[in-house]
Amino acid sequence: MQISDAESLVMEVLWQRSPRYAEEVVAELAQAQQWQEATIKTLLNRLLNKGALRAEKDGRRYRYHPVLEREAWVHGQSRNLIDRLFDGRIAPMVAHFSQKQALGKKDIAELRRLLEELDDEQ
């Protein structure tokens, strides 16, 4: 499922805590992003239409629940990035970051630990 950067900010609010009423989402994002209420409600409606959210009527208001799980979205975004930029391979991505000195000692230690775990599983 493709969701825009703006839509992902709405989803983050709902992934943190849900269900939430529209006015709760508006209150959080209006302050953090300086968005207008209409913008946030438009984003909520887009996410409903895409099936990323569901809404249940509670009197005259709606409570929003995420249908799209954050982990599934992160996996899709990660896979898309690796496919587009590194021909679907993780090793060139790690090499790129190591060449750009973007990996600290803590990152390197964690990568070593992960590789050892993968090696032990095989």
Jmol script that loads the backbone (N, CA, C; Angstrom):
load data "model"
ATOM      1  N   MET A   1       0.847  -1.176   0.000  1.00  0.00           N
ATOM      2  CA  MET A   1       0.000   0.000   0.000  1.00  0.00           C
ATOM      3  C   MET A   1       0.893   1.239   0.000  1.00  0.00           C
ATOM      4  N   GLN A   2       0.618   2.125  -0.916  1.00  0.00           N
ATOM      5  CA  GLN A   2       1.383   3.367  -1.022  1.00  0.00           C
ATOM      6  C   GLN A   2       0.699   4.464  -0.218  1.00  0.00           C
ATOM      7  N   ILE A   3       1.431   5.029   0.717  1.00  0.00           N
ATOM      8  CA  ILE A   3       0.926   6.192   1.422  1.00  0.00           C
ATOM      9  C   ILE A   3       1.980   7.286   1.347  1.00  0.00           C
ATOM     10  N   SER A   4       1.517   8.508   1.245  1.00  0.00           N
ATOM     11  CA  SER A   4       2.422   9.644   1.088  1.00  0.00           C
ATOM     12  C   SER A   4       3.126   9.951   2.414  1.00  0.00           C
ATOM     13  N   ASP A   5       4.121  10.826   2.340  1.00  0.00           N
ATOM     14  CA  ASP A   5       4.825  11.238   3.555  1.00  0.00           C
ATOM     15  C   ASP A   5       3.864  11.898   4.539  1.00  0.00           C
ATOM     16  N   ALA A   6       2.988  12.753   4.029  1.00  0.00           N
ATOM     17  CA  ALA A   6       2.013  13.425   4.902  1.00  0.00           C
ATOM     18  C   ALA A   6       1.067  12.395   5.533  1.00  0.00           C
ATOM     19  N   GLU A   7       0.608  11.448   4.740  1.00  0.00           N
ATOM     20  CA  GLU A   7      -0.279  10.409   5.262  1.00  0.00           C
ATOM     21  C   GLU A   7       0.432   9.568   6.314  1.00  0.00           C
ATOM     22  N   SER A   8       1.725   9.339   6.125  1.00  0.00           N
ATOM     23  CA  SER A   8       2.466   8.534   7.101  1.00  0.00           C
ATOM     24  C   SER A   8       2.544   9.235   8.455  1.00  0.00           C
ATOM     25  N   LEU A   9       2.547  10.559   8.462  1.00  0.00           N
ATOM     26  CA  LEU A   9       2.539  11.293   9.735  1.00  0.00           C
ATOM     27  C   LEU A   9       1.216  11.091  10.470  1.00  0.00           C
ATOM     28  N   VAL A  10       0.127  11.057   9.732  1.00  0.00           N
ATOM     29  CA  VAL A  10      -1.177  10.760  10.332  1.00  0.00           C
ATOM     30  C   VAL A  10      -1.173   9.344  10.881  1.00  0.00           C
ATOM     31  N   MET A  11      -0.633   8.421  10.109  1.00  0.00           N
ATOM     32  CA  MET A  11      -0.572   7.028  10.558  1.00  0.00           C
ATOM     33  C   MET A  11       0.274   6.896  11.816  1.00  0.00           C
ATOM     34  N   GLU A  12       1.385   7.608  11.898  1.00  0.00           N
ATOM     35  CA  GLU A  12       2.243   7.542  13.091  1.00  0.00           C
ATOM     36  C   GLU A  12       1.469   7.922  14.344  1.00  0.00           C
ATOM     37  N   VAL A  13       0.636   8.942  14.236  1.00  0.00           N
ATOM     38  CA  VAL A  13      -0.189   9.359  15.373  1.00  0.00           C
ATOM     39  C   VAL A  13      -1.098   8.211  15.804  1.00  0.00           C
ATOM     40  N   LEU A  14      -1.680   7.528  14.843  1.00  0.00           N
ATOM     41  CA  LEU A  14      -2.595   6.434  15.152  1.00  0.00           C
ATOM     42  C   LEU A  14      -1.861   5.158  15.554  1.00  0.00           C
ATOM     43  N   TRP A  15      -0.666   4.952  15.037  1.00  0.00           N
ATOM     44  CA  TRP A  15       0.118   3.789  15.471  1.00  0.00           C
ATOM     45  C   TRP A  15       0.566   3.970  16.920  1.00  0.00           C
ATOM     46  N   GLN A  16       0.813   5.183  17.330  1.00  0.00           N
ATOM     47  CA  GLN A  16       1.241   5.435  18.704  1.00  0.00           C
ATOM     48  C   GLN A  16       0.133   5.117  19.699  1.00  0.00           C
ATOM     49  N   ARG A  17      -1.088   5.490  19.347  1.00  0.00           N
ATOM     50  CA  ARG A  17      -2.228   5.235  20.224  1.00  0.00           C
ATOM     51  C   ARG A  17      -3.497   5.277  19.395  1.00  0.00           C
ATOM     52  N   SER A  18      -4.291   4.250  19.534  1.00  0.00           N
ATOM     53  CA  SER A  18      -5.571   4.220  18.823  1.00  0.00           C
ATOM     54  C   SER A  18      -6.538   3.362  19.621  1.00  0.00           C
ATOM     55  N   PRO A  19      -7.807   3.531  19.437  1.00  0.00           N
ATOM     56  CA  PRO A  19      -8.417   4.431  18.463  1.00  0.00           C
ATOM     57  C   PRO A  19      -8.344   5.881  18.942  1.00  0.00           C
ATOM     58  N   ARG A  20      -8.485   6.768  17.975  1.00  0.00           N
ATOM     59  CA  ARG A  20      -8.518   8.201  18.267  1.00  0.00           C
ATOM     60  C   ARG A  20      -9.616   8.855  17.453  1.00  0.00           C
ATOM     61  N   TYR A  21     -10.184   9.872  18.061  1.00  0.00           N
ATOM     62  CA  TYR A  21     -11.159  10.696  17.340  1.00  0.00           C
ATOM     63  C   TYR A  21     -10.410  11.646  16.415  1.00  0.00           C
ATOM     64  N   ALA A  22     -11.099  12.098  15.384  1.00  0.00           N
ATOM     65  CA  ALA A  22     -10.490  13.015  14.423  1.00  0.00           C
ATOM     66  C   ALA A  22      -9.934  14.245  15.121  1.00  0.00           C
ATOM     67  N   GLU A  23     -10.664  14.787  16.097  1.00  0.00           N
ATOM     68  CA  GLU A  23     -10.177  15.999  16.764  1.00  0.00           C
ATOM     69  C   GLU A  23      -8.898  15.761  17.556  1.00  0.00           C
ATOM     70  N   GLU A  24      -8.670  14.528  18.015  1.00  0.00           N
ATOM     71  CA  GLU A  24      -7.419  14.206  18.702  1.00  0.00           C
ATOM     72  C   GLU A  24      -6.256  14.180  17.713  1.00  0.00           C
ATOM     73  N   VAL A  25      -6.515  13.610  16.554  1.00  0.00           N
ATOM     74  CA  VAL A  25      -5.488  13.579  15.503  1.00  0.00           C
ATOM     75  C   VAL A  25      -5.187  15.004  15.044  1.00  0.00           C
ATOM     76  N   VAL A  26      -6.241  15.783  14.850  1.00  0.00           N
ATOM     77  CA  VAL A  26      -6.086  17.172  14.433  1.00  0.00           C
ATOM     78  C   VAL A  26      -5.268  17.939  15.465  1.00  0.00           C
ATOM     79  N   ALA A  27      -5.600  17.789  16.747  1.00  0.00           N
ATOM     80  CA  ALA A  27      -4.898  18.528  17.803  1.00  0.00           C
ATOM     81  C   ALA A  27      -3.406  18.217  17.803  1.00  0.00           C
ATOM     82  N   GLU A  28      -3.070  16.956  17.629  1.00  0.00           N
ATOM     83  CA  GLU A  28      -1.651  16.580  17.653  1.00  0.00           C
ATOM     84  C   GLU A  28      -0.906  17.078  16.422  1.00  0.00           C
ATOM     85  N   LEU A  29      -1.497  16.907  15.259  1.00  0.00           N
ATOM     86  CA  LEU A  29      -0.802  17.274  14.020  1.00  0.00           C
ATOM     87  C   LEU A  29      -0.859  18.766  13.722  1.00  0.00           C
ATOM     88  N   ALA A  30      -1.923  19.419  14.117  1.00  0.00           N
ATOM     89  CA  ALA A  30      -2.017  20.858  13.863  1.00  0.00           C
ATOM     90  C   ALA A  30      -0.889  21.584  14.584  1.00  0.00           C
ATOM     91  N   GLN A  31      -0.583  21.142  15.771  1.00  0.00           N
ATOM     92  CA  GLN A  31       0.486  21.772  16.540  1.00  0.00           C
ATOM     93  C   GLN A  31       1.857  21.360  16.012  1.00  0.00           C
ATOM     94  N   ALA A  32       2.069  20.070  15.807  1.00  0.00           N
ATOM     95  CA  ALA A  32       3.380  19.567  15.395  1.00  0.00           C
ATOM     96  C   ALA A  32       3.740  19.968  13.971  1.00  0.00           C
ATOM     97  N   GLN A  33       2.764  19.920  13.061  1.00  0.00           N
ATOM     98  CA  GLN A  33       3.043  20.161  11.645  1.00  0.00           C
ATOM     99  C   GLN A  33       2.537  21.519  11.157  1.00  0.00           C
ATOM    100  N   GLN A  34       1.796  22.191  12.014  1.00  0.00           N
ATOM    101  CA  GLN A  34       1.189  23.477  11.643  1.00  0.00           C
ATOM    102  C   GLN A  34       0.278  23.327  10.414  1.00  0.00           C
ATOM    103  N   TRP A  35      -0.510  22.255  10.435  1.00  0.00           N
ATOM    104  CA  TRP A  35      -1.472  21.985   9.388  1.00  0.00           C
ATOM    105  C   TRP A  35      -2.846  22.471   9.832  1.00  0.00           C
ATOM    106  N   GLN A  36      -3.667  22.788   8.869  1.00  0.00           N
ATOM    107  CA  GLN A  36      -5.046  23.171   9.124  1.00  0.00           C
ATOM    108  C   GLN A  36      -5.895  21.914   9.342  1.00  0.00           C
ATOM    109  N   GLU A  37      -6.986  22.077  10.060  1.00  0.00           N
ATOM    110  CA  GLU A  37      -7.895  20.965  10.336  1.00  0.00           C
ATOM    111  C   GLU A  37      -8.372  20.297   9.049  1.00  0.00           C
ATOM    112  N   ALA A  38      -8.704  21.110   8.049  1.00  0.00           N
ATOM    113  CA  ALA A  38      -9.203  20.546   6.782  1.00  0.00           C
ATOM    114  C   ALA A  38      -8.156  19.654   6.116  1.00  0.00           C
ATOM    115  N   THR A  39      -6.902  20.037   6.210  1.00  0.00           N
ATOM    116  CA  THR A  39      -5.819  19.222   5.623  1.00  0.00           C
ATOM    117  C   THR A  39      -5.751  17.863   6.299  1.00  0.00           C
ATOM    118  N   ILE A  40      -5.818  17.862   7.605  1.00  0.00           N
ATOM    119  CA  ILE A  40      -5.707  16.612   8.364  1.00  0.00           C
ATOM    120  C   ILE A  40      -6.920  15.719   8.100  1.00  0.00           C
ATOM    121  N   LYS A  41      -8.094  16.304   8.028  1.00  0.00           N
ATOM    122  CA  LYS A  41      -9.294  15.502   7.738  1.00  0.00           C
ATOM    123  C   LYS A  41      -9.255  14.949   6.316  1.00  0.00           C
ATOM    124  N   THR A  42      -8.688  15.710   5.398  1.00  0.00           N
ATOM    125  CA  THR A  42      -8.513  15.202   4.031  1.00  0.00           C
ATOM    126  C   THR A  42      -7.576  13.996   4.038  1.00  0.00           C
ATOM    127  N   LEU A  43      -6.488  14.083   4.795  1.00  0.00           N
ATOM    128  CA  LEU A  43      -5.542  12.965   4.889  1.00  0.00           C
ATOM    129  C   LEU A  43      -6.212  11.746   5.524  1.00  0.00           C
ATOM    130  N   LEU A  44      -7.002  11.961   6.564  1.00  0.00           N
ATOM    131  CA  LEU A  44      -7.738  10.849   7.181  1.00  0.00           C
ATOM    132  C   LEU A  44      -8.657  10.183   6.159  1.00  0.00           C
ATOM    133  N   ASN A  45      -9.358  10.986   5.367  1.00  0.00           N
ATOM    134  CA  ASN A  45     -10.257  10.424   4.349  1.00  0.00           C
ATOM    135  C   ASN A  45      -9.498   9.663   3.272  1.00  0.00           C
ATOM    136  N   ARG A  46      -8.364  10.184   2.862  1.00  0.00           N
ATOM    137  CA  ARG A  46      -7.551   9.458   1.861  1.00  0.00           C
ATOM    138  C   ARG A  46      -7.130   8.104   2.412  1.00  0.00           C
ATOM    139  N   LEU A  47      -6.693   8.089   3.672  1.00  0.00           N
ATOM    140  CA  LEU A  47      -6.258   6.836   4.283  1.00  0.00           C
ATOM    141  C   LEU A  47      -7.422   5.857   4.444  1.00  0.00           C
ATOM    142  N   LEU A  48      -8.604   6.374   4.719  1.00  0.00           N
ATOM    143  CA  LEU A  48      -9.801   5.515   4.764  1.00  0.00           C
ATOM    144  C   LEU A  48     -10.070   4.908   3.399  1.00  0.00           C
ATOM    145  N   ASN A  49     -10.005   5.735   2.365  1.00  0.00           N
ATOM    146  CA  ASN A  49     -10.261   5.257   1.001  1.00  0.00           C
ATOM    147  C   ASN A  49      -9.240   4.239   0.545  1.00  0.00           C
ATOM    148  N   LYS A  50      -8.026   4.341   1.017  1.00  0.00           N
ATOM    149  CA  LYS A  50      -6.973   3.388   0.652  1.00  0.00           C
ATOM    150  C   LYS A  50      -7.069   2.100   1.461  1.00  0.00           C
ATOM    151  N   GLY A  51      -7.854   2.121   2.528  1.00  0.00           N
ATOM    152  CA  GLY A  51      -7.969   0.946   3.381  1.00  0.00           C
ATOM    153  C   GLY A  51      -6.909   0.878   4.460  1.00  0.00           C
ATOM    154  N   ALA A  52      -6.164   1.944   4.665  1.00  0.00           N
ATOM    155  CA  ALA A  52      -5.129   1.965   5.703  1.00  0.00           C
ATOM    156  C   ALA A  52      -5.739   2.188   7.085  1.00  0.00           C
ATOM    157  N   LEU A  53      -6.925   2.787   7.111  1.00  0.00           N
ATOM    158  CA  LEU A  53      -7.652   3.057   8.353  1.00  0.00           C
ATOM    159  C   LEU A  53      -9.052   2.512   8.247  1.00  0.00           C
ATOM    160  N   ARG A  54      -9.660   2.343   9.405  1.00  0.00           N
ATOM    161  CA  ARG A  54     -11.092   2.116   9.460  1.00  0.00           C
ATOM    162  C   ARG A  54     -11.651   3.087  10.488  1.00  0.00           C
ATOM    163  N   ALA A  55     -12.889   3.430  10.308  1.00  0.00           N
ATOM    164  CA  ALA A  55     -13.542   4.372  11.212  1.00  0.00           C
ATOM    165  C   ALA A  55     -14.820   3.746  11.737  1.00  0.00           C
ATOM    166  N   GLU A  56     -15.057   3.958  13.007  1.00  0.00           N
ATOM    167  CA  GLU A  56     -16.317   3.501  13.577  1.00  0.00           C
ATOM    168  C   GLU A  56     -17.056   4.716  14.127  1.00  0.00           C
ATOM    169  N   LYS A  57     -18.321   4.750  13.865  1.00  0.00           N
ATOM    170  CA  LYS A  57     -19.148   5.876  14.282  1.00  0.00           C
ATOM    171  C   LYS A  57     -19.401   5.777  15.782  1.00  0.00           C
ATOM    172  N   ASP A  58     -19.227   6.891  16.457  1.00  0.00           N
ATOM    173  CA  ASP A  58     -19.476   6.978  17.889  1.00  0.00           C
ATOM    174  C   ASP A  58     -20.292   8.244  18.118  1.00  0.00           C
ATOM    175  N   GLY A  59     -21.605   8.087  18.055  1.00  0.00           N
ATOM    176  CA  GLY A  59     -22.472   9.264  18.105  1.00  0.00           C
ATOM    177  C   GLY A  59     -22.332  10.051  16.815  1.00  0.00           C
ATOM    178  N   ARG A  60     -21.944  11.307  16.941  1.00  0.00           N
ATOM    179  CA  ARG A  60     -21.753  12.151  15.756  1.00  0.00           C
ATOM    180  C   ARG A  60     -20.297  12.203  15.315  1.00  0.00           C
ATOM    181  N   ARG A  61     -19.450  11.461  16.008  1.00  0.00           N
ATOM    182  CA  ARG A  61     -18.011  11.482  15.700  1.00  0.00           C
ATOM    183  C   ARG A  61     -17.557  10.112  15.214  1.00  0.00           C
ATOM    184  N   TYR A  62     -16.347  10.091  14.680  1.00  0.00           N
ATOM    185  CA  TYR A  62     -15.736   8.841  14.236  1.00  0.00           C
ATOM    186  C   TYR A  62     -14.452   8.602  15.008  1.00  0.00           C
ATOM    187  N   ARG A  63     -14.232   7.330  15.331  1.00  0.00           N
ATOM    188  CA  ARG A  63     -12.967   6.912  15.938  1.00  0.00           C
ATOM    189  C   ARG A  63     -12.189   6.150  14.875  1.00  0.00           C
ATOM    190  N   TYR A  64     -10.917   6.486  14.744  1.00  0.00           N
ATOM    191  CA  TYR A  64     -10.069   5.917  13.695  1.00  0.00           C
ATOM    192  C   TYR A  64      -9.120   4.877  14.272  1.00  0.00           C
ATOM    193  N   HIS A  65      -9.013   3.784  13.541  1.00  0.00           N
ATOM    194  CA  HIS A  65      -8.127   2.672  13.900  1.00  0.00           C
ATOM    195  C   HIS A  65      -7.236   2.366  12.696  1.00  0.00           C
ATOM    196  N   PRO A  66      -5.954   2.133  12.911  1.00  0.00           N
ATOM    197  CA  PRO A  66      -5.126   1.718  11.776  1.00  0.00           C
ATOM    198  C   PRO A  66      -5.437   0.269  11.374  1.00  0.00           C
ATOM    199  N   VAL A  67      -5.544   0.039  10.097  1.00  0.00           N
ATOM    200  CA  VAL A  67      -5.660  -1.312   9.553  1.00  0.00           C
ATOM    201  C   VAL A  67      -4.269  -1.745   9.092  1.00  0.00           C
ATOM    202  N   LEU A  68      -3.590  -0.831   8.429  1.00  0.00           N
ATOM    203  CA  LEU A  68      -2.214  -1.074   7.999  1.00  0.00           C
ATOM    204  C   LEU A  68      -1.321  -1.070   9.233  1.00  0.00           C
ATOM    205  N   GLU A  69      -0.598  -2.149   9.435  1.00  0.00           N
ATOM    206  CA  GLU A  69       0.315  -2.235  10.580  1.00  0.00           C
ATOM    207  C   GLU A  69       1.618  -1.518  10.250  1.00  0.00           C
ATOM    208  N   ARG A  70       2.180  -0.881  11.251  1.00  0.00           N
ATOM    209  CA  ARG A  70       3.409  -0.118  11.047  1.00  0.00           C
ATOM    210  C   ARG A  70       4.529  -1.019  10.531  1.00  0.00           C
ATOM    211  N   GLU A  71       4.649  -2.193  11.101  1.00  0.00           N
ATOM    212  CA  GLU A  71       5.710  -3.114  10.687  1.00  0.00           C
ATOM    213  C   GLU A  71       5.590  -3.486   9.210  1.00  0.00           C
ATOM    214  N   ALA A  72       4.372  -3.722   8.743  1.00  0.00           N
ATOM    215  CA  ALA A  72       4.159  -4.049   7.330  1.00  0.00           C
ATOM    216  C   ALA A  72       4.512  -2.859   6.446  1.00  0.00           C
ATOM    217  N   TRP A  73       4.151  -1.646   6.887  1.00  0.00           N
ATOM    218  CA  TRP A  73       4.469  -0.446   6.116  1.00  0.00           C
ATOM    219  C   TRP A  73       5.984  -0.229   6.059  1.00  0.00           C
ATOM    220  N   VAL A  74       6.659  -0.358   7.201  1.00  0.00           N
ATOM    221  CA  VAL A  74       8.115  -0.188   7.235  1.00  0.00           C
ATOM    222  C   VAL A  74       8.787  -1.214   6.337  1.00  0.00           C
ATOM    223  N   HIS A  75       8.306  -2.452   6.375  1.00  0.00           N
ATOM    224  CA  HIS A  75       8.890  -3.493   5.521  1.00  0.00           C
ATOM    225  C   HIS A  75       8.739  -3.127   4.048  1.00  0.00           C
ATOM    226  N   GLY A  76       7.555  -2.688   3.664  1.00  0.00           N
ATOM    227  CA  GLY A  76       7.329  -2.309   2.270  1.00  0.00           C
ATOM    228  C   GLY A  76       8.184  -1.129   1.842  1.00  0.00           C
ATOM    229  N   GLN A  77       8.289  -0.128   2.709  1.00  0.00           N
ATOM    230  CA  GLN A  77       9.114   1.038   2.407  1.00  0.00           C
ATOM    231  C   GLN A  77      10.583   0.638   2.276  1.00  0.00           C
ATOM    232  N   SER A  78      11.044  -0.197   3.182  1.00  0.00           N
ATOM    233  CA  SER A  78      12.439  -0.653   3.156  1.00  0.00           C
ATOM    234  C   SER A  78      12.730  -1.448   1.895  1.00  0.00           C
ATOM    235  N   ARG A  79      11.826  -2.365   1.591  1.00  0.00           N
ATOM    236  CA  ARG A  79      12.000  -3.201   0.396  1.00  0.00           C
ATOM    237  C   ARG A  79      12.034  -2.332  -0.858  1.00  0.00           C
ATOM    238  N   ASN A  80      11.149  -1.361  -0.925  1.00  0.00           N
ATOM    239  CA  ASN A  80      11.092  -0.463  -2.073  1.00  0.00           C
ATOM    240  C   ASN A  80      12.395   0.324  -2.211  1.00  0.00           C
ATOM    241  N   LEU A  81      12.916   0.830  -1.115  1.00  0.00           N
ATOM    242  CA  LEU A  81      14.173   1.576  -1.140  1.00  0.00           C
ATOM    243  C   LEU A  81      15.325   0.696  -1.632  1.00  0.00           C
ATOM    244  N   ILE A  82      15.424  -0.485  -1.076  1.00  0.00           N
ATOM    245  CA  ILE A  82      16.510  -1.398  -1.458  1.00  0.00           C
ATOM    246  C   ILE A  82      16.375  -1.816  -2.919  1.00  0.00           C
ATOM    247  N   ASP A  83      15.161  -2.079  -3.358  1.00  0.00           N
ATOM    248  CA  ASP A  83      14.943  -2.455  -4.757  1.00  0.00           C
ATOM    249  C   ASP A  83      15.320  -1.322  -5.704  1.00  0.00           C
ATOM    250  N   ARG A  84      14.875  -0.106  -5.387  1.00  0.00           N
ATOM    251  CA  ARG A  84      15.103   1.032  -6.284  1.00  0.00           C
ATOM    252  C   ARG A  84      16.562   1.468  -6.325  1.00  0.00           C
ATOM    253  N   LEU A  85      17.206   1.511  -5.169  1.00  0.00           N
ATOM    254  CA  LEU A  85      18.544   2.095  -5.109  1.00  0.00           C
ATOM    255  C   LEU A  85      19.681   1.088  -5.132  1.00  0.00           C
ATOM    256  N   PHE A  86      19.417  -0.151  -4.722  1.00  0.00           N
ATOM    257  CA  PHE A  86      20.507  -1.114  -4.575  1.00  0.00           C
ATOM    258  C   PHE A  86      20.219  -2.436  -5.255  1.00  0.00           C
ATOM    259  N   ASP A  87      19.352  -2.392  -6.281  1.00  0.00           N
ATOM    260  CA  ASP A  87      19.045  -3.570  -7.083  1.00  0.00           C
ATOM    261  C   ASP A  87      18.586  -4.747  -6.230  1.00  0.00           C
ATOM    262  N   GLY A  88      17.881  -4.431  -5.134  1.00  0.00           N
ATOM    263  CA  GLY A  88      17.323  -5.476  -4.293  1.00  0.00           C
ATOM    264  C   GLY A  88      18.298  -6.155  -3.367  1.00  0.00           C
ATOM    265  N   ARG A  89      19.511  -5.621  -3.267  1.00  0.00           N
ATOM    266  CA  ARG A  89      20.541  -6.277  -2.450  1.00  0.00           C
ATOM    267  C   ARG A  89      20.907  -5.406  -1.254  1.00  0.00           C
ATOM    268  N   ILE A  90      21.080  -6.048  -0.123  1.00  0.00           N
ATOM    269  CA  ILE A  90      21.371  -5.320   1.109  1.00  0.00           C
ATOM    270  C   ILE A  90      22.864  -5.010   1.234  1.00  0.00           C
ATOM    271  N   ALA A  91      23.721  -5.915   0.788  1.00  0.00           N
ATOM    272  CA  ALA A  91      25.165  -5.702   0.939  1.00  0.00           C
ATOM    273  C   ALA A  91      25.628  -4.392   0.287  1.00  0.00           C
ATOM    274  N   PRO A  92      25.190  -4.061  -0.930  1.00  0.00           N
ATOM    275  CA  PRO A  92      25.603  -2.776  -1.504  1.00  0.00           C
ATOM    276  C   PRO A  92      25.098  -1.573  -0.696  1.00  0.00           C
ATOM    277  N   MET A  93      23.947  -1.724  -0.071  1.00  0.00           N
ATOM    278  CA  MET A  93      23.435  -0.635   0.766  1.00  0.00           C
ATOM    279  C   MET A  93      24.348  -0.427   1.975  1.00  0.00           C
ATOM    280  N   VAL A  94      24.725  -1.503   2.622  1.00  0.00           N
ATOM    281  CA  VAL A  94      25.624  -1.403   3.781  1.00  0.00           C
ATOM    282  C   VAL A  94      26.976  -0.846   3.339  1.00  0.00           C
ATOM    283  N   ALA A  95      27.470  -1.307   2.188  1.00  0.00           N
ATOM    284  CA  ALA A  95      28.739  -0.792   1.667  1.00  0.00           C
ATOM    285  C   ALA A  95      28.647   0.711   1.404  1.00  0.00           C
ATOM    286  N   HIS A  96      27.531   1.142   0.849  1.00  0.00           N
ATOM    287  CA  HIS A  96      27.341   2.571   0.581  1.00  0.00           C
ATOM    288  C   HIS A  96      27.440   3.381   1.872  1.00  0.00           C
ATOM    289  N   PHE A  97      26.738   2.946   2.906  1.00  0.00           N
ATOM    290  CA  PHE A  97      26.765   3.689   4.163  1.00  0.00           C
ATOM    291  C   PHE A  97      28.129   3.621   4.837  1.00  0.00           C
ATOM    292  N   SER A  98      28.818   2.494   4.691  1.00  0.00           N
ATOM    293  CA  SER A  98      30.143   2.405   5.307  1.00  0.00           C
ATOM    294  C   SER A  98      31.143   3.299   4.575  1.00  0.00           C
ATOM    295  N   GLN A  99      31.013   3.426   3.260  1.00  0.00           N
ATOM    296  CA  GLN A  99      31.899   4.300   2.495  1.00  0.00           C
ATOM    297  C   GLN A  99      31.647   5.770   2.798  1.00  0.00           C
ATOM    298  N   LYS A 100      30.428   6.093   3.130  1.00  0.00           N
ATOM    299  CA  LYS A 100      30.065   7.478   3.443  1.00  0.00           C
ATOM    300  C   LYS A 100      30.257   7.784   4.929  1.00  0.00           C
ATOM    301  N   GLN A 101      30.861   6.846   5.646  1.00  0.00           N
ATOM    302  CA  GLN A 101      31.150   6.978   7.075  1.00  0.00           C
ATOM    303  C   GLN A 101      29.898   7.267   7.892  1.00  0.00           C
ATOM    304  N   ALA A 102      28.814   6.662   7.482  1.00  0.00           N
ATOM    305  CA  ALA A 102      27.550   6.849   8.187  1.00  0.00           C
ATOM    306  C   ALA A 102      27.312   5.761   9.228  1.00  0.00           C
ATOM    307  N   LEU A 103      28.248   4.807   9.329  1.00  0.00           N
ATOM    308  CA  LEU A 103      28.112   3.728  10.305  1.00  0.00           C
ATOM    309  C   LEU A 103      29.067   3.985  11.464  1.00  0.00           C
ATOM    310  N   GLY A 104      28.506   4.085  12.645  1.00  0.00           N
ATOM    311  CA  GLY A 104      29.323   4.248  13.839  1.00  0.00           C
ATOM    312  C   GLY A 104      29.721   2.896  14.397  1.00  0.00           C
ATOM    313  N   LYS A 105      30.537   2.926  15.447  1.00  0.00           N
ATOM    314  CA  LYS A 105      31.000   1.681  16.072  1.00  0.00           C
ATOM    315  C   LYS A 105      29.830   0.846  16.590  1.00  0.00           C
ATOM    316  N   LYS A 106      28.828   1.514  17.115  1.00  0.00           N
ATOM    317  CA  LYS A 106      27.659   0.801  17.629  1.00  0.00           C
ATOM    318  C   LYS A 106      26.918   0.102  16.491  1.00  0.00           C
ATOM    319  N   ASP A 107      26.772   0.773  15.335  1.00  0.00           N
ATOM    320  CA  ASP A 107      26.116   0.172  14.173  1.00  0.00           C
ATOM    321  C   ASP A 107      26.899  -1.039  13.676  1.00  0.00           C
ATOM    322  N   ILE A 108      28.197  -0.886  13.608  1.00  0.00           N
ATOM    323  CA  ILE A 108      29.048  -1.985  13.125  1.00  0.00           C
ATOM    324  C   ILE A 108      28.938  -3.187  14.050  1.00  0.00           C
ATOM    325  N   ALA A 109      28.962  -2.946  15.364  1.00  0.00           N
ATOM    326  CA  ALA A 109      28.837  -4.044  16.326  1.00  0.00           C
ATOM    327  C   ALA A 109      27.483  -4.740  16.177  1.00  0.00           C
ATOM    328  N   GLU A 110      26.437  -3.969  15.959  1.00  0.00           N
ATOM    329  CA  GLU A 110      25.114  -4.558  15.787  1.00  0.00           C
ATOM    330  C   GLU A 110      25.028  -5.366  14.496  1.00  0.00           C
ATOM    331  N   LEU A 111      25.629  -4.857  13.423  1.00  0.00           N
ATOM    332  CA  LEU A 111      25.649  -5.603  12.162  1.00  0.00           C
ATOM    333  C   LEU A 111      26.407  -6.917  12.325  1.00  0.00           C
ATOM    334  N   ARG A 112      27.527  -6.884  13.030  1.00  0.00           N
ATOM    335  CA  ARG A 112      28.289  -8.126  13.266  1.00  0.00           C
ATOM    336  C   ARG A 112      27.445  -9.143  14.023  1.00  0.00           C
ATOM    337  N   ARG A 113      26.749  -8.662  15.059  1.00  0.00           N
ATOM    338  CA  ARG A 113      25.909  -9.543  15.859  1.00  0.00           C
ATOM    339  C   ARG A 113      24.802 -10.148  14.992  1.00  0.00           C
ATOM    340  N   LEU A 114      24.174  -9.314  14.159  1.00  0.00           N
ATOM    341  CA  LEU A 114      23.109  -9.819  13.283  1.00  0.00           C
ATOM    342  C   LEU A 114      23.633 -10.842  12.290  1.00  0.00           C
ATOM    343  N   LEU A 115      24.802 -10.582  11.732  1.00  0.00           N
ATOM    344  CA  LEU A 115      25.387 -11.544  10.773  1.00  0.00           C
ATOM    345  C   LEU A 115      25.725 -12.865  11.457  1.00  0.00           C
ATOM    346  N   GLU A 116      26.226 -12.792  12.683  1.00  0.00           N
ATOM    347  CA  GLU A 116      26.523 -14.021  13.417  1.00  0.00           C
ATOM    348  C   GLU A 116      25.251 -14.802  13.689  1.00  0.00           C
ATOM    349  N   GLU A 117      24.192 -14.119  14.051  1.00  0.00           N
ATOM    350  CA  GLU A 117      22.903 -14.792  14.288  1.00  0.00           C
ATOM    351  C   GLU A 117      22.400 -15.463  13.004  1.00  0.00           C
ATOM    352  N   LEU A 118      22.509 -14.739  11.894  1.00  0.00           N
ATOM    353  CA  LEU A 118      22.081 -15.325  10.615  1.00  0.00           C
ATOM    354  C   LEU A 118      22.914 -16.530  10.247  1.00  0.00           C
ATOM    355  N   ASP A 119      24.207 -16.449  10.497  1.00  0.00           N
ATOM    356  CA  ASP A 119      25.111 -17.553  10.186  1.00  0.00           C
ATOM    357  C   ASP A 119      24.795 -18.762  11.055  1.00  0.00           C
ATOM    358  N   ASP A 120      24.471 -18.528  12.324  1.00  0.00           N
ATOM    359  CA  ASP A 120      24.134 -19.615  13.246  1.00  0.00           C
ATOM    360  C   ASP A 120      22.836 -20.300  12.847  1.00  0.00           C
ATOM    361  N   GLU A 121      21.897 -19.537  12.277  1.00  0.00           N
ATOM    362  CA  GLU A 121      20.610 -20.102  11.866  1.00  0.00           C
ATOM    363  C   GLU A 121      20.737 -20.996  10.638  1.00  0.00           C
ATOM    364  N   GLN A 122      21.766 -20.780   9.839  1.00  0.00           N
ATOM    365  CA  GLN A 122      21.909 -21.571   8.615  1.00  0.00           C
ATOM    366  C   GLN A 122      22.743 -22.752   8.888  1.00  0.00           C
TER     367      GLN A 122
END
end "model"
wireframe off; spacefill off
backbone 0.3
color backbone group
